[in-house]
Amino acid sequence: MQLIELSPHDHLVINAGALFSGINLHSKKNVRIHIWDAKVQLIERQTVNHKKGLAGRKKNCQVISSDNLTVIPGLIDCHVHLAFNGLNSQLQHREELSVTEGLQKKLVSDLAHGIVAVRDGGDRRGIGLACRDMVNNVELKGPLIMASGTALRKNGGYGSFLGTGVAPGELAKVMKRLLKDDINQVKVLVSGIVSFKEYSRVGGVQFTLKELKQIVRIARAHGLKVMAHASSDEAVQLCINAGVHSIEHGYFISEDSLKAMADQGIAWVPTVVPVVVQSQGIGDNLTAKTAVIEHTYRRQLRMIGLAQKLGVILGVGTDAGAVGVQHGTGYLKELQLYREAGLTEEETLMAATRNGAYIVGMEESLGIISPGRPAYLLVLEGDILKYLIRPKQGMTAEGTFQSA
């Protein structure tokens, strides 16, 4: 995939056979898209006698044209961990240069797979925050990053690699310190993780409803959303009652919880691929775990299909950096799993684009292709839906990305 960075002086015209704008689930056919000042300026229907359109009126004009092109908004990964490499749960902590090189590889992989924004779920050392700042300062090239800093967790609870822990009575103090780090959202670890040995067993709940409400209240007072790591329906229900913005993972969620989420506009980022890869040769004692793992992720797929029918806001998140999940490549696997869950190709794309933009708090600039909006979009040759969901060798892709 080629990355095209547009300066305010560039003019790009895309003549495409199809456009999925993200505005609704329908695609437009035979469109011409004009981009300059790093924004989409005009979308019009192609006509036989209208070959050049506005292309000849501006300097530095580049034309990409083919009836076989399809255009969609840039993809968004709603849940990643830039501090981790997908091989183990250890933080990158070698020399600064090697850490930077490792981060750049992950960011390049994201861009190469059409991902224009990621939401980082935090780490103990603040590497995700540092990565965001390096991208913003053009020290690294990568997608836009919404960083959580360190995750909130209870002392002694799950997630020591994500946050240092909160002692009783110190929640407001810790939140104040987080806010000083200029975080983009608050990440809270409400439950432990899913067991791969005993079906439906999940690590216990860490926060009370009163504490979660306090977290949400403080976050909202500073214009921040709360992303809540919560598996087990008990943990999910606590999050719903506290009014978090999004449920992350949500394994063993119930139908009643999904209905409540749909009613309250609480988003869900199911992250299926980290569990699926555990049944594909990743980890120890695979034979003993396989049945439990498969039962676990198959249930998650059924609930994703139900969530779509109930009107829950679904986003696509990979938990990239988790064991077995690489940045960029894991995203296409997650999209394939959404199709396996029963979502149509258009519904899957909506989760990957417009819904993702809302979840990460960038709905004003990402997720929709429309005149006046920044030109974060993907252009692929061939059926883009089939390319993303069922990648085929030999197909080419070009991504356009607004320059900083």
N, C-alpha and C positions, 0 to 999 in steps of 0.2 A: 504494500500500500504506500502510495506517495503522499506526503504531507505538503499541502500548499498553504503557505502563510501569506496572507493578503495584507498589503500595506494600504493606507488610505488613498494612495494614488493609483492602485491597481483596479482594473475593471475585468471581471470574469463573467462570461456568458456560458450557461450550461443548457444545451438542448438535450432533453431527456425524454425517454419513452414513458416514464412514470415518476410520480412524486408522491411520497407518503409524508405529509406535512406534520403529522402529529396533532392536528386540530381535531380530527375525528378518525374513525377507523377506515375511511375510504381513501383510495389513491386516485390522483388525477392523472390523466393520460396526455402524452405529447405536450409537454410544457417547456417554456423557455424561462430561465431564471437569470436575472441580471443582478450582479453584485458589484458594488463599489463603496468606498468609504468603510470597508470591512463589514458592510451590512447588506442584507437582501433588500434590494430597492424595488424590484418589480418581478411579478410572476405572471406570465401570460401564456396563452395557448399558441402553439406553433401553427403556422399556416404555410401552405405550399409556396406561396409567393413572398413569404416574409423570411428570407434566409438570414439576413444580417440583423434586422431589428435595430436596436440602439448600439450594436457593436461598433459600428463605424464612427460613432460620434465622440468616442473617448479614446485617449491615448492609453498605451500600455494595456491594450485589450487582449485577453486570451479567451479562446473559444474551445469548449469541450463539447463535442457533438456526436451523438449516436442514438438511434432509435432503441438501442439495447441498453441504454443507461437508466438506472433507477436512483433516485435521490431520497435520502431520509435524514432526519436530524442526527447529530452526533450522539453516540451511545453514552450512557452514564452508569458507572458501577457504584452502587449505593453503599457498599460495605467492603472495604479493603483494609489491610494493615501494611503500610509501606515499610515498617521496621522489620518485617519478617520475610524470609526467602522461600517459603513453601517446602522447605526440607526438614525444619524442626521449629521449635517454639523459642529459639534463642534470639535475643536481640542482636542486631549488628552493633558491635562495639570495638571493632578494630580501629586502625588508624583512620583519621578523618578522610583521607583521600580514597581509601578502599570503600568506605561507607558511601561516599558520594558517587563513586563509580557504580556501586551496586544499585543505588537509587536510580541513577540515570538509565540503567538497563531495564529496570521495571517500568519506568515512565515511558521509555521508547516502545516497549512491548505493548503498553496500553494504547499509545497512539497508533501503533501498527495494526491494532485490532479495532480501530475506529472509536475508541473511548476518549471522549473529550473532557470528561470530568469524573472525579472519584471522591467519595466521602471516606476519610480515614477514620477507623474505629479506635484509634489510640494506641499508645505504648508507654511504658514506664519512663523512658528516657526523653520523650518529646521529639523523636526522630520524624514523625509525621508532620509535626508543626514546622520543624526546621526545613523539611522537604518542601512544604508549601511556600515558605518564605523564599527559598532558593529559586523556585519556579517563578514566583511573583517578581523577583529581582533579576530574572533572566540569567541566573547562574546555572540553571538546569533547564532543559527543554522537556515539557511534559504537559499532561492535561491539567485543567484547573483542579485545585485540591481544596476540599473543605475538611479542616483538621479538627480533631477532638482534644488533642493534647493527651493528658493522662486520663484514664477511665476512673470513674468513681466505683469503689468497692469497699466492703467492710474489712477491717483487720481480721486476718485469718480465713477470709472467704476466697472463693475462686477468683483467679485473675491476677496473681502477683506480677506477671510479666506485662500487664496492662496498666496497673496503677499501684501506688504504694499503700493504699488502704486508709480507711477513715475510722477513727476511734469514736466511741459514743460521745455525743454532744459536740463534735467538731465539724459537723456537716457544713454549717454556714461559713466557717473559717476556711475550710478546704475549697468550697465553691468560690469564695472571694479570691483565693489564690489562683484558681483555674481561670477566672475571668480576667485576671491581670495578664495572662498568657495570650490574650486575644484569640481565644478559640472560636471556631465557627459553629459548633454545636456541643452539647453536653452528652457524653457517653456514660451510661450507668449500667453496671452489671447487677441485674436483679436476681438471676438464678445462676446455678452452676452449669455444667455441660451435660450433654446426653451420654448415657452409658452405651458402650458397644458390646457389653457382656450381658446385660440384663435389660430386656425390652421395656421401654416406657419409664425407666428410672432416670431421673435428672437430679443434678446437684441442687441442694436446698436453696431456698429464698434467702437473700441477704438483707433486704431492706423492708421496713414496715410500710404500710400505706401512708402513715403520717410523714415518714421520712421522704418517701417518693413524692408526695404532694409538695413538700418543702423544696425539693430539687426542681420540680416543674415550675413552681411559683417563682423561684429565684431566676431560673433560666428565662422565663417569659418576661420578667421585669427588665431583662437585658436584651430582649429581642432574639433569644436563642431557642432552638428546638432541642428536644431530648430524644435521643435514640437509645432504646432500652434492650440490652441483651436479656432475653427472657425465653427460656424453654420450660415446659410444663404449663398446664393450663392454669395452675394456681398463680404462677409468676405472671402469666399474660393477663389474667384478670386483675391483679394488683396494678399492673401498668395501665390498663384501661381505666380503672377507677381513679388513678392518679392523673390521667390526662396527658400521657406522653404523646409525642408526635409520631413515633414509629416503633414497631415491634421488630426486633432483629432475631432471626432464627425461628422462634415460635414453634419448636417441635412439640407435638402432642397438644396443640391448640384444639379447642372444641368448636363445634358449629355455633354454639351460643356466643362464644367469644368473637367469632368472625362476624356474626350479626351485629354485635355491639360495636365492633370496630367500624363496620360499614356505616352504622348510624352516626357515629361520632367523628368520622373522617380520619381515623387512625390508620396509618399506612402499615404495610407488612412487607418485610424484606426476608424471604424464607431461606436463602442460602442453602440450596440443596447439594451443590457439588462437593463441598467439603466432606459430607457424609458418604456420598456416592463413591468417591475415590477410595474410601476405606475398604470397599468391597472389590476393588480392582488391583489388588496387589500392594497396597500401601499399609504399612504397620505390621505389628507382630501378631502371632497366633491367629492368622487370617481365617483359617478353616473354622475354628470355633466361633468366630465373630460374624461370619458371613450372613447367616440366617437372621440374626438380630439386626445387623446393619441394613440388610435389604428390606426387612419388614419396616424398619424405621423410616427409610427414605421413601418407600412406596406409599406409606401413609401420608407423608408430607406432600407428595405429588397429588394425592387425592384431595387433600385440604386446599392446595393451591387452586385446583380446578373448581372446588366449591367456593373459594374466596372470590374468584372471578365472577361466578354466577351471582353471588350475593352483593357484588358491587364494592368489595374492599379495594382500596388503592394498593395495587401490587407494584413493587419496584424490583429491579434486578440487582442483586448483590452477590458477590462470589466468596467473600471472606478471603480474598487473595492474600497469600502469605501464610495461611494455615497449611498444615502438613498436606502435601499432595496437590495444592492449588497454586498454580503460577499466575502471576499478573498478566493480564491480557488473554492468554489462551484459555484460562478458566471461564472467561465470560461466554465464549461460544458454547461451551459445554452447558452452562447454566441456561442459555437460551434453548438449547436442544431439550433440556429437561422440562422447561415450561411447555414446549410443544407436547412432550410426552404426558404432561399433566392434563392435556386436553385444551389448552388455549389455542386459538387460531393464530396464524402467523401475524395478522394485524394486531391482535390483542397482545401478543408477545412483544411486538415492536413498540406498542404504546407503553407497556411497562418499562421497556428499556430506554425510552426517550422522554415523553411528556411527563409520565408519572415519576420517573427518576429525577427530573428537574425540580418537580414540586417537593419531593422527599428531601433532597439535598439543599433546598432553599435557593435554587437558581432558576425559578420558573419565569423570571422576567427576561432572561437572556438565552436559556437553553430549552431544548425539548420540542420546540415548534419552529417550523420554517414559515416565515411570514414577512411581508414587507415591513421594513423598519427595525427588524431584529438582527442581532449579530449573526454572522455567517459561520456558525458551527454546524457543518453538515458533512454527510458522506455521499460520495458518488461512486457507484459500482457498475461495472459492465456485466450485464446479465440480470437475472431475477434476484434482486437484493434479498428478498425474503428467503429464497432457497440458498443463497450464498451464506447468509448468516446462520440459518438454522441447520443447513446441510452443506457445509463447505465442500467445494469441488476444486480439484487441482486444475490449474490453468486459467482460472478466472482472474481478472485484474480488478484493482480497486484504487480509487483516488479519494483522499479525504481533504476537505478544505477546512481551514482553521484560522480564526481571526488572529492576527498578530497582536502582540502586546503593545 
